[in-house]
Amino acid sequence: MDGKIVVGVVMGSNSDWEVMQHAARQLEDFGVPYEARVVSAHRTPDLLFEYAEQAEARGLACIIAGAGGAAHLPGMLAAKTGVPVLGVPVPSKYLKGMDSLLSIVQMPKGIPVATFAIGEAGAANAGLFAVAMLARQDGQLAERLRRFRARQEAAVKSMTLPEQP
Ligand code: RP5
């Protein structure tokens, strides 16, 4: 990694940051240069178009897009760029993110969005997925990912449970 931004983390509102920061944190932990931006599909549609149209030329390898409610941000970005879009459903107030999930995952055939779980785990996994994609071309990153998984495995193997009767 030479410091050039390779992943865009975008979200419909700064209220999504609480969830989306978990994607950013993974990228940071693995030393992947990223940017975080608020881009709203329905409140800043021109900005969305501009961001998507410039993504490829700017060298983004993927875009992680999180939104809540009628979450059309990931789908609209995917419609406007060939850069792979990873969608994160952000939990919403009334439908707890089921609306976000269905809006993102149910893309009609032809314009895919790789959709992750609702909330924090989905955001973190989107970050890890971006790392895994980039690691195919970057041996050092692949080694970091291998070590991360080994640490995770060791942590689970050392888990204990309360005494059983
Ligand atoms: C969506 O509306 C955003 O992605 C956010 O999840 C939701 C609520 O936005 P705010 O009202 O908090 O700005 O566009």
Backbone and ligand atoms as CSV (ligand in chain L), in Angstrom:
chain,resi,resn,atom,element,x,y,z
A,1,MET,N,N,0.858,-1.203,0.000
A,1,MET,CA,C,0.000,0.000,0.000
A,1,MET,C,C,0.893,1.252,0.000
A,2,ASP,N,N,0.677,2.146,-0.952
A,2,ASP,CA,C,1.548,3.329,-1.031
A,2,ASP,C,C,0.859,4.593,-0.494
A,3,GLY,N,N,-0.201,4.421,0.274
A,3,GLY,CA,C,-0.872,5.576,0.866
A,3,GLY,C,C,-2.004,6.116,0.012
A,4,LYS,N,N,-2.118,5.633,-1.211
A,4,LYS,CA,C,-3.195,6.083,-2.105
A,4,LYS,C,C,-4.522,5.451,-1.650
A,5,ILE,N,N,-5.551,6.277,-1.594
A,5,ILE,CA,C,-6.846,5.765,-1.111
A,5,ILE,C,C,-7.396,4.707,-2.069
A,6,VAL,N,N,-7.699,3.531,-1.514
A,6,VAL,CA,C,-8.197,2.442,-2.356
A,6,VAL,C,C,-9.616,1.991,-2.006
A,7,VAL,N,N,-10.105,2.426,-0.846
A,7,VAL,CA,C,-11.472,2.052,-0.455
A,7,VAL,C,C,-12.239,3.312,-0.035
A,8,GLY,N,N,-13.442,3.437,-0.554
A,8,GLY,CA,C,-14.327,4.518,-0.132
A,8,GLY,C,C,-15.351,3.948,0.838
A,9,VAL,N,N,-15.489,4.584,1.986
A,9,VAL,CA,C,-16.546,4.204,2.937
A,9,VAL,C,C,-17.544,5.348,2.921
A,10,VAL,N,N,-18.710,5.114,2.372
A,10,VAL,CA,C,-19.690,6.197,2.266
A,10,VAL,C,C,-20.971,5.808,3.003
A,11,MET,N,N,-21.681,6.837,3.452
A,11,MET,CA,C,-22.912,6.580,4.215
A,11,MET,C,C,-23.888,7.720,4.005
A,12,GLY,N,N,-25.169,7.415,4.200
A,12,GLY,CA,C,-26.206,8.392,3.905
A,12,GLY,C,C,-26.303,9.551,4.871
A,13,SER,N,N,-25.734,9.386,6.070
A,13,SER,CA,C,-25.855,10.428,7.098
A,13,SER,C,C,-24.731,10.232,8.111
A,14,ASN,N,N,-24.406,11.299,8.828
A,14,ASN,CA,C,-23.397,11.086,9.878
A,14,ASN,C,C,-23.963,10.244,11.022
A,15,SER,N,N,-25.292,10.080,11.055
A,15,SER,CA,C,-25.862,9.196,12.077
A,15,SER,C,C,-25.524,7.723,11.793
A,16,ASP,N,N,-25.058,7.429,10.576
A,16,ASP,CA,C,-24.664,6.053,10.231
A,16,ASP,C,C,-23.251,5.721,10.720
A,17,TRP,N,N,-22.509,6.735,11.143
A,17,TRP,CA,C,-21.096,6.534,11.484
A,17,TRP,C,C,-20.901,5.541,12.632
A,18,GLU,N,N,-21.839,5.584,13.594
A,18,GLU,CA,C,-21.728,4.673,14.736
A,18,GLU,C,C,-21.567,3.219,14.247
A,19,VAL,N,N,-22.285,2.882,13.190
A,19,VAL,CA,C,-22.176,1.538,12.613
A,19,VAL,C,C,-20.995,1.470,11.636
A,20,MET,N,N,-20.898,2.445,10.755
A,20,MET,CA,C,-19.919,2.377,9.660
A,20,MET,C,C,-18.474,2.515,10.136
A,21,GLN,N,N,-18.294,3.069,11.338
A,21,GLN,CA,C,-16.929,3.174,11.855
A,21,GLN,C,C,-16.296,1.791,12.028
A,22,HIS,N,N,-17.140,0.750,12.128
A,22,HIS,CA,C,-16.596,-0.597,12.290
A,22,HIS,C,C,-15.975,-1.111,10.995
A,23,ALA,N,N,-16.458,-0.619,9.858
A,23,ALA,CA,C,-15.794,-0.939,8.573
A,23,ALA,C,C,-14.473,-0.179,8.514
A,24,ALA,N,N,-14.534,1.098,8.873
A,24,ALA,CA,C,-13.332,1.937,8.827
A,24,ALA,C,C,-12.247,1.384,9.742
A,25,ARG,N,N,-12.670,0.909,10.911
A,25,ARG,CA,C,-11.685,0.409,11.883
A,25,ARG,C,C,-10.916,-0.804,11.336
A,26,GLN,N,N,-11.633,-1.682,10.637
A,26,GLN,CA,C,-10.943,-2.849,10.062
A,26,GLN,C,C,-9.905,-2.400,9.043
A,27,LEU,N,N,-10.301,-1.451,8.195
A,27,LEU,CA,C,-9.375,-0.974,7.160
A,27,LEU,C,C,-8.154,-0.331,7.819
A,28,GLU,N,N,-8.417,0.427,8.861
A,28,GLU,CA,C,-7.332,1.092,9.593
A,28,GLU,C,C,-6.400,0.054,10.212
A,29,ASP,N,N,-6.984,-0.947,10.863
A,29,ASP,CA,C,-6.177,-1.976,11.529
A,29,ASP,C,C,-5.282,-2.714,10.550
A,30,PHE,N,N,-5.757,-2.879,9.317
A,30,PHE,CA,C,-4.959,-3.600,8.313
A,30,PHE,C,C,-4.083,-2.659,7.485
A,31,GLY,N,N,-4.145,-1.365,7.800
A,31,GLY,CA,C,-3.308,-0.403,7.083
A,31,GLY,C,C,-3.757,-0.162,5.652
A,32,VAL,N,N,-5.061,-0.292,5.416
A,32,VAL,CA,C,-5.593,-0.032,4.071
A,32,VAL,C,C,-6.032,1.437,3.988
A,33,PRO,N,N,-5.449,2.232,3.084
A,33,PRO,CA,C,-5.852,3.632,2.976
A,33,PRO,C,C,-7.306,3.765,2.476
A,34,TYR,N,N,-8.096,4.496,3.244
A,34,TYR,CA,C,-9.510,4.646,2.897
A,34,TYR,C,C,-9.928,6.084,3.149
A,35,GLU,N,N,-11.099,6.427,2.636
A,35,GLU,CA,C,-11.699,7.718,2.973
A,35,GLU,C,C,-13.115,7.448,3.469
A,36,ALA,N,N,-13.625,8.299,4.337
A,36,ALA,CA,C,-15.011,8.179,4.809
A,36,ALA,C,C,-15.750,9.456,4.413
A,37,ARG,N,N,-16.939,9.288,3.811
A,37,ARG,CA,C,-17.701,10.439,3.313
A,37,ARG,C,C,-19.198,10.250,3.583
A,38,VAL,N,N,-19.884,11.361,3.799
A,38,VAL,CA,C,-21.350,11.318,3.837
A,38,VAL,C,C,-21.847,11.679,2.440
A,39,VAL,N,N,-22.592,10.761,1.852
A,39,VAL,CA,C,-23.165,10.973,0.515
A,39,VAL,C,C,-24.584,10.415,0.574
A,40,SER,N,N,-25.572,11.277,0.492
A,40,SER,CA,C,-26.946,10.799,0.612
A,40,SER,C,C,-27.582,10.636,-0.769
A,41,ALA,N,N,-28.189,9.468,-0.989
A,41,ALA,CA,C,-28.802,9.202,-2.301
A,41,ALA,C,C,-29.956,10.158,-2.590
A,42,HIS,N,N,-30.755,10.426,-1.571
A,42,HIS,CA,C,-31.937,11.256,-1.850
A,42,HIS,C,C,-31.754,12.715,-1.472
A,43,ARG,N,N,-30.759,13.019,-0.588
A,43,ARG,CA,C,-30.584,14.422,-0.196
A,43,ARG,C,C,-29.448,15.106,-0.965
A,44,THR,N,N,-28.496,14.298,-1.449
A,44,THR,CA,C,-27.420,14.870,-2.279
A,44,THR,C,C,-27.213,13.994,-3.519
A,45,PRO,N,N,-28.258,13.854,-4.351
A,45,PRO,CA,C,-28.132,12.934,-5.494
A,45,PRO,C,C,-27.015,13.329,-6.462
A,46,ASP,N,N,-26.787,14.632,-6.644
A,46,ASP,CA,C,-25.728,15.045,-7.575
A,46,ASP,C,C,-24.349,14.651,-7.050
A,47,LEU,N,N,-24.178,14.769,-5.733
A,47,LEU,CA,C,-22.911,14.364,-5.116
A,47,LEU,C,C,-22.700,12.857,-5.272
A,48,LEU,N,N,-23.788,12.102,-5.124
A,48,LEU,CA,C,-23.711,10.647,-5.309
A,48,LEU,C,C,-23.218,10.330,-6.726
A,49,PHE,N,N,-23.807,10.978,-7.716
A,49,PHE,CA,C,-23.417,10.731,-9.110
A,49,PHE,C,C,-21.943,11.090,-9.316
A,50,GLU,N,N,-21.558,12.237,-8.772
A,50,GLU,CA,C,-20.180,12.705,-8.930
A,50,GLU,C,C,-19.204,11.698,-8.292
A,51,TYR,N,N,-19.532,11.259,-7.079
A,51,TYR,CA,C,-18.654,10.323,-6.360
A,51,TYR,C,C,-18.510,9.029,-7.159
A,52,ALA,N,N,-19.649,8.509,-7.624
A,52,ALA,CA,C,-19.623,7.245,-8.364
A,52,ALA,C,C,-18.880,7.403,-9.691
A,53,GLU,N,N,-19.116,8.501,-10.367
A,53,GLU,CA,C,-18.497,8.693,-11.685
A,53,GLU,C,C,-16.977,8.841,-11.598
A,54,GLN,N,N,-16.494,9.342,-10.461
A,54,GLN,CA,C,-15.045,9.557,-10.325
A,54,GLN,C,C,-14.326,8.374,-9.672
A,55,ALA,N,N,-15.088,7.441,-9.117
A,55,ALA,CA,C,-14.503,6.373,-8.289
A,55,ALA,C,C,-13.432,5.566,-9.033
A,56,GLU,N,N,-13.725,5.177,-10.247
A,56,GLU,CA,C,-12.807,4.319,-10.997
A,56,GLU,C,C,-11.503,5.065,-11.307
A,57,ALA,N,N,-11.636,6.278,-11.827
A,57,ALA,CA,C,-10.458,7.072,-12.188
A,57,ALA,C,C,-9.617,7.418,-10.958
A,58,ARG,N,N,-10.272,7.520,-9.806
A,58,ARG,CA,C,-9.538,7.826,-8.576
A,58,ARG,C,C,-8.843,6.590,-8.008
A,59,GLY,N,N,-9.062,5.437,-8.608
A,59,GLY,CA,C,-8.356,4.231,-8.193
A,59,GLY,C,C,-8.991,3.473,-7.050
A,60,LEU,N,N,-10.274,3.730,-6.783
A,60,LEU,CA,C,-10.923,2.970,-5.717
A,60,LEU,C,C,-11.104,1.518,-6.170
A,61,ALA,N,N,-10.729,0.590,-5.299
A,61,ALA,CA,C,-10.882,-0.839,-5.614
A,61,ALA,C,C,-12.280,-1.312,-5.255
A,62,CYS,N,N,-12.879,-0.679,-4.264
A,62,CYS,CA,C,-14.265,-0.978,-3.912
A,62,CYS,C,C,-14.831,0.165,-3.074
A,63,ILE,N,N,-16.158,0.175,-2.995
A,63,ILE,CA,C,-16.844,1.172,-2.173
A,63,ILE,C,C,-17.705,0.422,-1.162
A,64,ILE,N,N,-17.527,0.750,0.102
A,64,ILE,CA,C,-18.403,0.203,1.143
A,64,ILE,C,C,-19.452,1.271,1.415
A,65,ALA,N,N,-20.718,0.931,1.170
A,65,ALA,CA,C,-21.771,1.937,1.295
A,65,ALA,C,C,-22.800,1.488,2.325
A,66,GLY,N,N,-23.023,2.326,3.318
A,66,GLY,CA,C,-23.997,2.009,4.355
A,66,GLY,C,C,-25.122,3.015,4.358
A,67,ALA,N,N,-26.343,2.523,4.550
A,67,ALA,CA,C,-27.489,3.426,4.624
A,67,ALA,C,C,-28.621,2.732,5.365
A,68,GLY,N,N,-29.547,3.554,5.851
A,68,GLY,CA,C,-30.673,3.004,6.596
A,68,GLY,C,C,-32.004,3.403,5.993
A,69,GLY,N,N,-33.050,2.649,6.315
A,69,GLY,CA,C,-34.388,2.940,5.785
A,69,GLY,C,C,-34.495,2.470,4.338
A,70,ALA,N,N,-35.074,3.322,3.484
A,70,ALA,CA,C,-35.145,3.014,2.041
A,70,ALA,C,C,-33.739,3.258,1.494
A,71,ALA,N,N,-32.896,2.248,1.688
A,71,ALA,CA,C,-31.439,2.441,1.532
A,71,ALA,C,C,-30.992,2.260,0.083
A,72,HIS,N,N,-31.208,3.291,-0.731
A,72,HIS,CA,C,-30.859,3.158,-2.148
A,72,HIS,C,C,-29.444,3.606,-2.488
A,73,LEU,N,N,-28.679,4.054,-1.473
A,73,LEU,CA,C,-27.315,4.522,-1.742
A,73,LEU,C,C,-26.427,3.445,-2.388
A,74,PRO,N,N,-26.327,2.235,-1.818
A,74,PRO,CA,C,-25.453,1.241,-2.445
A,74,PRO,C,C,-25.889,0.895,-3.878
A,75,GLY,N,N,-27.173,0.714,-4.075
A,75,GLY,CA,C,-27.681,0.349,-5.406
A,75,GLY,C,C,-27.442,1.437,-6.438
A,76,MET,N,N,-27.659,2.682,-6.051
A,76,MET,CA,C,-27.452,3.792,-6.995
A,76,MET,C,C,-25.976,3.971,-7.319
A,77,LEU,N,N,-25.115,3.783,-6.307
A,77,LEU,CA,C,-23.670,3.858,-6.577
A,77,LEU,C,C,-23.287,2.766,-7.573
A,78,ALA,N,N,-23.789,1.548,-7.312
A,78,ALA,CA,C,-23.464,0.420,-8.197
A,78,ALA,C,C,-23.959,0.677,-9.622
A,79,ALA,N,N,-25.075,1.394,-9.728
A,79,ALA,CA,C,-25.628,1.690,-11.055
A,79,ALA,C,C,-24.741,2.658,-11.834
A,80,LYS,N,N,-23.979,3.472,-11.112
A,80,LYS,CA,C,-23.200,4.536,-11.752
A,80,LYS,C,C,-21.704,4.262,-11.832
A,81,THR,N,N,-21.237,3.105,-11.316
A,81,THR,CA,C,-19.804,2.804,-11.407
A,81,THR,C,C,-19.597,1.304,-11.561
A,82,GLY,N,N,-18.483,0.957,-12.183
A,82,GLY,CA,C,-18.117,-0.456,-12.303
A,82,GLY,C,C,-17.336,-0.933,-11.092
A,83,VAL,N,N,-16.977,-0.025,-10.199
A,83,VAL,CA,C,-16.260,-0.391,-8.970
A,83,VAL,C,C,-17.204,-1.211,-8.084
A,84,PRO,N,N,-16.742,-2.372,-7.572
A,84,PRO,CA,C,-17.624,-3.200,-6.742
A,84,PRO,C,C,-18.139,-2.453,-5.499
A,85,VAL,N,N,-19.432,-2.621,-5.235
A,85,VAL,CA,C,-20.055,-1.952,-4.086
A,85,VAL,C,C,-20.451,-2.997,-3.043
A,86,LEU,N,N,-20.005,-2.763,-1.814
A,86,LEU,CA,C,-20.353,-3.629,-0.691
A,86,LEU,C,C,-21.373,-2.867,0.159
A,87,GLY,N,N,-22.568,-3.412,0.291
A,87,GLY,CA,C,-23.641,-2.691,0.962
A,87,GLY,C,C,-23.804,-3.106,2.422
A,88,VAL,N,N,-23.932,-2.119,3.284
A,88,VAL,CA,C,-24.142,-2.390,4.716
A,88,VAL,C,C,-25.483,-1.801,5.151
A,89,PRO,N,N,-26.426,-2.663,5.546
A,89,PRO,CA,C,-27.716,-2.165,6.047
A,89,PRO,C,C,-27.558,-1.592,7.454
A,90,VAL,N,N,-27.864,-0.311,7.593
A,90,VAL,CA,C,-27.757,0.348,8.901
A,90,VAL,C,C,-29.106,0.194,9.620
A,91,PRO,N,N,-29.081,-0.199,10.907
A,91,PRO,CA,C,-30.335,-0.354,11.643
A,91,PRO,C,C,-31.149,0.940,11.634
A,92,SER,N,N,-32.451,0.804,11.437
A,92,SER,CA,C,-33.323,1.983,11.388
A,92,SER,C,C,-34.199,2.008,12.641
A,93,LYS,N,N,-34.812,3.155,12.878
A,93,LYS,CA,C,-35.552,3.347,14.126
A,93,LYS,C,C,-36.779,2.434,14.232
A,94,TYR,N,N,-37.578,2.387,13.174
A,94,TYR,CA,C,-38.861,1.675,13.303
A,94,TYR,C,C,-38.818,0.208,12.875
A,95,LEU,N,N,-38.041,-0.094,11.828
A,95,LEU,CA,C,-38.037,-1.478,11.329
A,95,LEU,C,C,-36.733,-2.201,11.641
A,96,LYS,N,N,-35.919,-1.583,12.484
A,96,LYS,CA,C,-34.690,-2.214,13.001
A,96,LYS,C,C,-33.706,-2.658,11.916
A,97,GLY,N,N,-33.803,-2.059,10.756
A,97,GLY,CA,C,-32.824,-2.383,9.707
A,97,GLY,C,C,-33.289,-3.437,8.718
A,98,MET,N,N,-34.471,-4.033,8.953
A,98,MET,CA,C,-35.005,-4.988,7.964
A,98,MET,C,C,-35.299,-4.253,6.659
A,99,ASP,N,N,-35.782,-3.001,6.795
A,99,ASP,CA,C,-36.027,-2.169,5.608
A,99,ASP,C,C,-34.717,-1.911,4.854
A,100,SER,N,N,-33.660,-1.575,5.603
A,100,SER,CA,C,-32.357,-1.305,4.998
A,100,SER,C,C,-31.836,-2.570,4.297
A,101,LEU,N,N,-31.936,-3.703,5.004
A,101,LEU,CA,C,-31.432,-4.967,4.446
A,101,LEU,C,C,-32.134,-5.305,3.139
A,102,LEU,N,N,-33.465,-5.276,3.164
A,102,LEU,CA,C,-34.210,-5.665,1.963
A,102,LEU,C,C,-33.984,-4.676,0.823
A,103,SER,N,N,-33.867,-3.387,1.156
A,103,SER,CA,C,-33.608,-2.385,0.106
A,103,SER,C,C,-32.270,-2.643,-0.587
A,104,ILE,N,N,-31.282,-3.094,0.206
A,104,ILE,CA,C,-29.936,-3.263,-0.360
A,104,ILE,C,C,-29.783,-4.632,-1.034
A,105,VAL,N,N,-30.322,-5.662,-0.392
A,105,VAL,CA,C,-30.057,-7.023,-0.891
A,105,VAL,C,C,-30.897,-7.370,-2.125
A,106,GLN,N,N,-32.076,-6.775,-2.241
A,106,GLN,CA,C,-32.992,-7.177,-3.315
A,106,GLN,C,C,-32.742,-6.402,-4.615
A,107,MET,N,N,-31.475,-6.324,-5.020
A,107,MET,CA,C,-31.180,-5.659,-6.287
A,107,MET,C,C,-31.686,-6.508,-7.448
A,108,PRO,N,N,-32.400,-5.895,-8.377
A,108,PRO,CA,C,-32.801,-6.656,-9.556
A,108,PRO,C,C,-31.565,-7.107,-10.335
A,109,LYS,N,N,-31.726,-8.208,-11.063
A,109,LYS,CA,C,-30.633,-8.799,-11.843
A,109,LYS,C,C,-29.957,-7.760,-12.747
A,110,GLY,N,N,-28.624,-7.765,-12.735
A,110,GLY,CA,C,-27.891,-6.896,-13.656
A,110,GLY,C,C,-26.957,-5.911,-12.983
A,111,ILE,N,N,-27.349,-5.425,-11.811
A,111,ILE,CA,C,-26.505,-4.470,-11.069
A,111,ILE,C,C,-26.339,-5.012,-9.650
A,112,PRO,N,N,-25.252,-5.770,-9.415
A,112,PRO,CA,C,-25.103,-6.392,-8.090
A,112,PRO,C,C,-24.567,-5.463,-7.018
A,113,VAL,N,N,-25.043,-5.704,-5.804
A,113,VAL,CA,C,-24.453,-5.091,-4.602
A,113,VAL,C,C,-24.199,-6.250,-3.641
A,114,ALA,N,N,-22.957,-6.422,-3.206
A,114,ALA,CA,C,-22.637,-7.479,-2.238
A,114,ALA,C,C,-23.141,-7.008,-0.882
A,115,THR,N,N,-24.142,-7.712,-0.342
A,115,THR,CA,C,-24.829,-7.205,0.849
A,115,THR,C,C,-24.396,-7.946,2.111
A,116,PHE,N,N,-24.148,-7.186,3.145
A,116,PHE,CA,C,-23.663,-7.744,4.405
A,116,PHE,C,C,-24.768,-7.709,5.463
A,117,ALA,N,N,-24.445,-8.208,6.648
A,117,ALA,CA,C,-25.429,-8.280,7.733
A,117,ALA,C,C,-25.813,-6.880,8.226
A,118,ILE,N,N,-26.953,-6.798,8.872
A,118,ILE,CA,C,-27.402,-5.527,9.448
A,118,ILE,C,C,-26.462,-5.118,10.590
A,119,GLY,N,N,-26.015,-3.875,10.539
A,119,GLY,CA,C,-25.318,-3.299,11.696
A,119,GLY,C,C,-23.826,-3.546,11.768
A,120,GLU,N,N,-23.364,-3.487,13.009
A,120,GLU,CA,C,-21.927,-3.522,13.315
A,120,GLU,C,C,-21.174,-4.694,12.675
A,121,ALA,N,N,-21.733,-5.909,12.793
A,121,ALA,CA,C,-21.049,-7.086,12.239
A,121,ALA,C,C,-20.953,-6.966,10.727
A,122,GLY,N,N,-22.014,-6.474,10.100
A,122,GLY,CA,C,-22.005,-6.307,8.647
A,122,GLY,C,C,-20.960,-5.289,8.216
A,123,ALA,N,N,-20.875,-4.193,8.963
A,123,ALA,CA,C,-19.892,-3.157,8.627
A,123,ALA,C,C,-18.470,-3.698,8.781
A,124,ALA,N,N,-18.217,-4.374,9.897
A,124,ALA,CA,C,-16.877,-4.940,10.122
A,124,ALA,C,C,-16.548,-5.965,9.044
A,125,ASN,N,N,-17.519,-6.819,8.718
A,125,ASN,CA,C,-17.263,-7.839,7.692
A,125,ASN,C,C,-17.063,-7.229,6.305
A,126,ALA,N,N,-17.747,-6.132,6.026
A,126,ALA,CA,C,-17.515,-5.451,4.742
A,126,ALA,C,C,-16.066,-4.954,4.684
A,127,GLY,N,N,-15.584,-4.424,5.805
A,127,GLY,CA,C,-14.180,-3.991,5.876
A,127,GLY,C,C,-13.240,-5.166,5.659
A,128,LEU,N,N,-13.548,-6.286,6.322
A,128,LEU,CA,C,-12.691,-7.472,6.181
A,128,LEU,C,C,-12.758,-8.048,4.767
A,129,PHE,N,N,-13.917,-7.953,4.155
A,129,PHE,CA,C,-14.075,-8.452,2.781
A,129,PHE,C,C,-13.226,-7.609,1.821
A,130,ALA,N,N,-13.237,-6.301,2.040
A,130,ALA,CA,C,-12.411,-5.410,1.207
A,130,ALA,C,C,-10.935,-5.764,1.383
A,131,VAL,N,N,-10.545,-6.027,2.622
A,131,VAL,CA,C,-9.152,-6.426,2.898
A,131,VAL,C,C,-8.836,-7.718,2.136
A,132,ALA,N,N,-9.739,-8.682,2.199
A,132,ALA,CA,C,-9.511,-9.975,1.534
A,132,ALA,C,C,-9.373,-9.798,0.024
A,133,MET,N,N,-10.190,-8.922,-0.553
A,133,MET,CA,C,-10.094,-8.684,-2.010
A,133,MET,C,C,-8.749,-8.060,-2.358
A,134,LEU,N,N,-8.345,-7.060,-1.581
A,134,LEU,CA,C,-7.075,-6.368,-1.849
A,134,LEU,C,C,-5.881,-7.291,-1.599
A,135,ALA,N,N,-6.043,-8.217,-0.661
A,135,ALA,CA,C,-4.948,-9.117,-0.296
A,135,ALA,C,C,-4.574,-10.069,-1.435
A,136,ARG,N,N,-5.486,-10.271,-2.395
A,136,ARG,CA,C,-5.162,-11.137,-3.536
A,136,ARG,C,C,-3.982,-10.578,-4.339
A,137,GLN,N,N,-3.808,-9.262,-4.287
A,137,GLN,CA,C,-2.720,-8.622,-5.056
A,137,GLN,C,C,-1.616,-8.112,-4.135
A,138,ASP,N,N,-1.667,-8.416,-2.872
A,138,ASP,CA,C,-0.746,-7.804,-1.918
A,138,ASP,C,C,-0.364,-8.839,-0.855
A,139,GLY,N,N,0.836,-9.386,-1.018
A,139,GLY,CA,C,1.293,-10.461,-0.140
A,139,GLY,C,C,1.350,-10.067,1.331
A,140,GLN,N,N,1.775,-8.829,1.603
A,140,GLN,CA,C,1.885,-8.402,3.008
A,140,GLN,C,C,0.514,-8.324,3.665
A,141,LEU,N,N,-0.436,-7.816,2.902
A,141,LEU,CA,C,-1.805,-7.729,3.409
A,141,LEU,C,C,-2.367,-9.136,3.636
A,142,ALA,N,N,-2.085,-10.047,2.719
A,142,ALA,CA,C,-2.548,-11.435,2.856
A,142,ALA,C,C,-1.982,-12.049,4.133
A,143,GLU,N,N,-0.726,-11.744,4.433
A,143,GLU,CA,C,-0.094,-12.282,5.642
A,143,GLU,C,C,-0.759,-11.695,6.896
A,144,ARG,N,N,-1.071,-10.408,6.851
A,144,ARG,CA,C,-1.751,-9.770,7.994
A,144,ARG,C,C,-3.122,-10.401,8.222
A,145,LEU,N,N,-3.809,-10.690,7.130
A,145,LEU,CA,C,-5.137,-11.312,7.232
A,145,LEU,C,C,-5.018,-12.730,7.803
A,146,ARG,N,N,-3.977,-13.448,7.357
A,146,ARG,CA,C,-3.757,-14.808,7.872
A,146,ARG,C,C,-3.512,-14.758,9.379
A,147,ARG,N,N,-2.706,-13.790,9.824
A,147,ARG,CA,C,-2.393,-13.672,11.253
A,147,ARG,C,C,-3.630,-13.263,12.065
A,148,PHE,N,N,-4.442,-12.374,11.494
A,148,PHE,CA,C,-5.689,-11.956,12.150
A,148,PHE,C,C,-6.586,-13.171,12.414
A,149,ARG,N,N,-6.693,-14.009,11.381
A,149,ARG,CA,C,-7.553,-15.195,11.532
A,149,ARG,C,C,-6.976,-16.189,12.533
A,150,ALA,N,N,-5.650,-16.293,12.541
A,150,ALA,CA,C,-5.000,-17.201,13.496
A,150,ALA,C,C,-5.249,-16.718,14.927
A,151,ARG,N,N,-5.196,-15.389,15.136
A,151,ARG,CA,C,-5.452,-14.843,16.478
A,151,ARG,C,C,-6.892,-15.117,16.896
A,152,GLN,N,N,-7.793,-14.963,15.941
A,152,GLN,CA,C,-9.208,-15.199,16.209
A,152,GLN,C,C,-9.438,-16.661,16.590
A,153,GLU,N,N,-8.782,-17.540,15.846
A,153,GLU,CA,C,-8.906,-18.980,16.100
A,153,GLU,C,C,-8.377,-19.311,17.496
A,154,ALA,N,N,-7.215,-18.736,17.829
A,154,ALA,CA,C,-6.619,-19.006,19.143
A,154,ALA,C,C,-7.535,-18.499,20.255
A,155,ALA,N,N,-8.158,-17.341,20.028
A,155,ALA,CA,C,-9.035,-16.775,21.062
A,155,ALA,C,C,-10.232,-17.695,21.309
A,156,VAL,N,N,-10.789,-18.239,20.254
A,156,VAL,CA,C,-11.945,-19.140,20.421
A,156,VAL,C,C,-11.517,-20.435,21.104
A,157,LYS,N,N,-10.332,-20.948,20.729
A,157,LYS,CA,C,-9.863,-22.208,21.331
A,157,LYS,C,C,-9.564,-22.063,22.811
A,158,SER,N,N,-9.276,-20.840,23.240
A,158,SER,CA,C,-8.970,-20.667,24.667
A,158,SER,C,C,-10.206,-20.243,25.473
A,159,MET,N,N,-11.378,-20.226,24.831
A,159,MET,CA,C,-12.600,-19.865,25.553
A,159,MET,C,C,-12.958,-20.951,26.560
A,160,THR,N,N,-13.413,-20.509,27.725
A,160,THR,CA,C,-13.847,-21.481,28.735
A,160,THR,C,C,-15.310,-21.228,29.089
A,161,LEU,N,N,-15.941,-22.203,29.673
A,161,LEU,CA,C,-17.335,-22.090,30.103
A,161,LEU,C,C,-17.409,-22.309,31.613
A,162,PRO,N,N,-18.485,-21.830,32.245
A,162,PRO,CA,C,-18.608,-22.081,33.695
A,162,PRO,C,C,-18.652,-23.575,33.972
A,163,GLU,N,N,-18.263,-23.944,35.181
A,163,GLU,CA,C,-18.305,-25.359,35.605
A,163,GLU,C,C,-19.667,-25.957,35.319
A,164,GLN,N,N,-19.693,-27.149,34.731
A,164,GLN,CA,C,-20.985,-27.824,34.471
A,164,GLN,C,C,-21.353,-28.696,35.672
A,165,PRO,N,N,-22.673,-28.808,35.986
A,165,PRO,CA,C,-23.067,-29.656,37.153
A,165,PRO,C,C,-22.777,-31.128,36.873
L,1,RP5,C1,C,-30.636,7.439,5.565
L,1,RP5,O1,O,-31.554,7.901,6.492
L,1,RP5,C2,C,-29.321,7.424,6.279
L,1,RP5,O2,O,-28.489,6.436,5.717
L,1,RP5,C3,C,-29.677,7.153,7.708
L,1,RP5,O3,O,-29.511,5.776,8.049
L,1,RP5,C4,C,-31.153,7.507,7.773
L,1,RP5,C5,C,-31.448,8.588,8.782
L,1,RP5,O4,O,-30.694,9.741,8.487
L,1,RP5,P1,P,-30.672,10.984,9.493
L,1,RP5,O5,O,-32.093,11.434,9.618
L,1,RP5,O6,O,-30.127,10.473,10.798
L,1,RP5,O7,O,-29.758,12.009,8.861
L,1,RP5,O8,O,-30.558,8.258,4.457
